[in-house]
Amino acid sequence: MTETVKTVVVTGASSGIGEATARRLAADGHRLFLGARRTDRLETLTKEITAEGGTAAFQRLDVTDAVDFQAFISTARDRYGRVDVVVNNAGVMPLSPLEALKTDEWDRMIDVNVRGVLHGIAAALPSMRAQGGGHFVNIASVGAYEISPTAAVYCATKFAVRAISEGLRQESDGDIRVTLVSPGVTESELADSITDATAREAMRTYRAVALPASDIAEAIAYAVSQPSRVDVNEIVVRPAASVQ
């Protein structure tokens, strides 16, 4: 049990890093409020956390809808009294070469990966300011630091998350902590959204050394657990092994 119990909201909590983070932070004694579109999975996860002695609740969330995100944060605050940490984890990764002109997939990445983070900040920042503190943990990617073929738009969205996170940190006067967590290849359902055959095959090779999502959850738990005087700004987590 953690000494300081926090209310943590997690987006994209129905699978992958979001699910692993919910389990890890619940084990530390934090109160979890979970959001995603697949409520059946959220319900199962919430029941499992509470059966193990944790505290969790859920609500359907579409991060691309600013009003929906506002309602999500309001419900979490009404239920637990405050929101201390927002883990902006929801993301999509339909990779493809630019010449494939999959503009609908480009739009989806921008909507979820960038606007979703901004909507989370807009929904929670005012109440965090009012209560005297809060913490945003924004999930980016190693794609926030490097670009690879078929990933131009995806990397652009993650560069944006990195820029937004650093901008928010600089605008905060010690009351709002901001952590950017950038995973390398990690076990998740992200690759399932890749419709381009070339990108899908490249990702199959790349994922041969994927980390379990629990490894990323450990990094998030570390940042959340630090005392209020400590702001862990960036964590990059990569597999020790590399694809040959």
C-alpha positions in Angstrom: 0.0 0.0 0.0 1.4 3.4 -1.0 1.7 6.0 1.7 0.0 8.6 -0.5 -3.2 7.3 -2.1 -4.0 9.1 -5.3 -6.9 9.2 -7.7 -5.6 8.1 -11.1 -7.5 8.2 -14.3 -6.2 6.0 -17.2 -7.3 6.3 -20.8 -7.0 3.3 -23.2 -7.3 1.1 -20.1 -9.0 -1.8 -21.9 -5.7 -3.5 -23.0 -1.9 -3.2 -23.3 -0.1 -0.5 -21.3 -3.3 1.0 -20.0 -4.5 -2.3 -18.5 -1.1 -3.1 -17.1 -0.8 0.4 -15.6 -4.3 0.1 -14.0 -3.3 -3.2 -12.3 0.1 -1.9 -11.2 -1.2 1.3 -9.7 -4.2 -0.5 -8.0 -1.7 -2.8 -6.4 0.1 0.3 -5.0 -3.2 1.3 -3.3 -4.3 4.1 -5.7 -7.9 4.7 -6.7 -8.4 4.0 -10.4 -10.9 5.4 -12.8 -10.6 3.7 -16.1 -11.7 4.9 -19.6 -11.8 3.3 -23.0 -14.5 2.5 -25.7 -14.6 -1.2 -24.9 -16.7 -1.2 -21.7 -16.9 -5.0 -21.6 -13.2 -5.2 -21.0 -13.2 -2.3 -18.6 -15.9 -4.0 -16.6 -13.9 -7.2 -16.4 -10.7 -5.4 -15.4 -12.6 -3.4 -12.7 -14.0 -6.5 -11.2 -10.6 -8.2 -11.2 -9.0 -5.2 -9.5 -11.7 -5.0 -6.8 -11.6 -8.7 -6.2 -7.9 -8.4 -5.4 -8.7 -5.6 -2.9 -8.1 -2.6 -5.1 -10.3 0.4 -5.8 -11.5 0.9 -9.4 -14.4 2.1 -11.4 -14.9 2.8 -15.1 -16.8 4.8 -17.7 -16.8 4.7 -21.5 -14.5 7.3 -23.0 -13.9 8.5 -26.5 -10.7 10.7 -26.1 -11.4 12.4 -29.4 -14.6 13.9 -28.0 -13.7 16.9 -25.7 -17.1 16.9 -24.1 -16.9 13.2 -23.3 -13.5 13.7 -21.7 -14.8 16.6 -19.6 -17.6 14.3 -18.4 -15.2 11.5 -17.7 -13.0 13.7 -15.5 -16.1 15.2 -13.8 -17.4 11.7 -12.9 -14.0 10.7 -11.5 -13.9 13.8 -9.4 -17.4 13.3 -8.1 -16.7 9.7 -7.2 -13.4 10.2 -5.5 -13.3 13.9 -4.6 -10.3 14.8 -6.8 -8.2 13.7 -9.7 -4.5 13.6 -8.9 -3.0 11.8 -12.0 -4.1 11.6 -15.6 -2.4 8.9 -17.6 -3.0 9.9 -21.2 -2.4 6.5 -22.7 -5.0 6.0 -25.5 -3.3 5.7 -28.9 -3.5 4.2 -32.4 -0.8 3.2 -34.8 -2.0 2.3 -38.3 1.4 2.6 -40.1 1.7 3.0 -43.8 3.9 4.7 -46.4 2.9 8.2 -47.1 2.4 7.3 -50.8 -0.4 4.9 -49.8 -2.4 8.1 -49.0 -4.4 6.5 -46.2 -5.6 10.0 -45.1 -8.4 8.6 -43.0 -5.8 6.8 -40.9 -3.7 9.9 -40.7 -6.7 11.8 -39.3 -7.5 9.1 -36.8 -3.9 9.2 -35.4 -4.0 12.9 -35.1 -7.4 12.8 -33.4 -6.5 10.1 -30.9 -2.8 10.6 -30.3 -2.7 14.4 -30.2 -6.2 15.8 -29.7 -6.8 13.0 -27.1 -3.9 14.2 -25.0 -5.0 17.8 -25.3 -8.5 17.0 -24.4 -7.2 15.2 -21.3 -5.2 18.2 -20.3 -8.1 20.6 -20.9 -10.5 18.4 -18.9 -8.2 18.0 -15.8 -5.9 21.0 -15.6 -8.4 23.5 -14.1 -9.3 21.3 -11.2 -5.7 20.3 -10.6 -4.8 24.0 -10.4 -7.7 24.6 -8.0 -6.7 21.8 -5.7 -3.0 22.8 -5.7 -1.4 20.1 -7.7 -1.7 17.2 -10.2 0.3 15.0 -12.5 0.0 14.3 -16.2 1.7 11.1 -17.5 1.6 11.3 -21.3 2.5 8.1 -23.2 4.5 8.8 -26.3 6.9 6.4 -28.0 10.5 6.1 -29.1 8.9 7.4 -32.3 8.9 10.8 -30.5 12.7 10.8 -31.0 13.3 9.1 -34.3 11.4 8.5 -37.5 11.2 5.3 -39.6 9.6 4.4 -42.9 5.8 3.9 -42.8 5.7 5.7 -39.4 6.0 9.4 -40.5 2.5 10.4 -39.3 2.6 8.3 -36.2 6.0 9.7 -35.3 4.7 13.2 -36.0 1.9 12.6 -33.5 4.3 11.4 -30.8 6.7 14.3 -31.5 3.6 16.5 -30.8 2.9 14.7 -27.5 6.5 15.3 -26.5 6.3 19.0 -27.4 2.9 19.4 -25.6 4.3 17.7 -22.5 7.4 19.9 -22.4 5.3 23.0 -23.0 3.0 22.1 -20.1 6.0 21.5 -17.8 7.5 24.8 -18.6 4.2 26.6 -18.0 3.7 25.0 -14.6 5.1 26.5 -11.4 5.8 23.4 -9.5 2.2 22.5 -8.9 1.6 20.4 -12.0 4.0 17.6 -12.7 4.5 16.3 -16.3 6.0 12.9 -17.2 6.6 11.7 -20.8 6.9 8.0 -21.0 8.2 6.7 -24.3 8.1 2.9 -24.8 10.0 1.1 -27.4 8.4 -2.0 -28.9 5.9 -3.3 -26.4 3.3 -6.1 -26.4 0.0 -4.5 -27.3 -2.9 -4.4 -29.8 -1.5 -1.3 -31.5 -0.2 -3.3 -34.5 -3.6 -4.8 -35.1 -4.7 -1.6 -36.7 -2.1 -1.7 -39.4 -3.9 -2.2 -42.7 -0.9 -1.7 -45.0 0.7 -5.1 -45.9 4.3 -3.7 -46.1 4.1 -2.0 -42.7 2.4 -5.0 -41.1 5.2 -7.3 -42.2 7.9 -4.9 -41.0 6.2 -4.6 -37.6 6.0 -8.4 -37.3 9.8 -8.5 -37.4 10.3 -5.5 -35.2 8.0 -6.9 -32.5 10.2 -10.0 -32.1 11.8 -8.5 -29.0 8.7 -6.8 -27.6 8.6 -5.9 -23.9 5.6 -7.0 -21.8 3.3 -4.0 -21.0 4.0 -4.5 -17.3 7.5 -3.2 -17.9 6.1 0.1 -19.0 3.6 0.1 -16.1 6.6 -0.1 -13.8 8.0 3.1 -15.3 4.7 4.9 -14.9 4.4 3.7 -11.3 7.9 5.0 -10.5 7.1 8.4 -11.8 3.7 8.5 -9.9 5.3 7.4 -6.7 7.9 10.2 -6.4 7.4 12.9 -3.8 5.7 16.1 -4.9 9.1 17.9 -5.0 10.3 15.5 -7.7 9.1 15.8 -11.3 10.3 12.9 -13.5 10.2 14.5 -16.9 11.0 11.8 -19.5 11.4 8.1 -19.4 12.4 6.1 -22.4 12.0 2.3 -22.1 13.5 0.0 -24.7 14.1 -3.7 -24.9 17.7 -4.6 -24.0 17.8 -6.9 -27.0 17.6 -5.6 -30.6 16.2 -7.1 -33.7 19.0 -8.5 -35.9 
